[in-house]
Amino acid sequence: MVKPKRRVTKRSVERNAHTNLFSRQRVVDEAFLEGTARLFKARTGRSLSTEDARQIVDNLGSFFRILAEWDRIDRDK
């Protein structure tokens, strides 16, 4: 499978040296992260930290951005 090239825009996009990915800076409030941790604890039976919840939110956001990009590519064909 060929990975589509990401288009870098000027809209608050910065390079994350640690993960070597381009990502938009996001602000997620503590209440949302706590709710995320509770939801995934109910599904998995494991207690999650705030950092675990933050990673879940970031990973899900990235997943849906990729799906949206693939949809855009398919529509342009």
Stockholm file with secondary structure:
# STOCKHOLM 1.0

chainA/1-77         MVKPKRRVTKRSVERNAHTNLFSRQRVVDEAFLEGTARLFKARTGRSLSTEDARQIVDNLGSFFRILAEWDRIDRDK
#=GR chainA/1-77 SS CCCCCCCCCSSSEEEETTTTEEEECCCCCHHHHHHHHHHHHHHHSCCCCHHHHHHHHHHHHHHHHHHHHHHHHHHHC
#=GC SS_cons        CCCCCCCCCSSSEEEETTTTEEEECCCCCHHHHHHHHHHHHHHHSCCCCHHHHHHHHHHHHHHHHHHHHHHHHHHHC
//
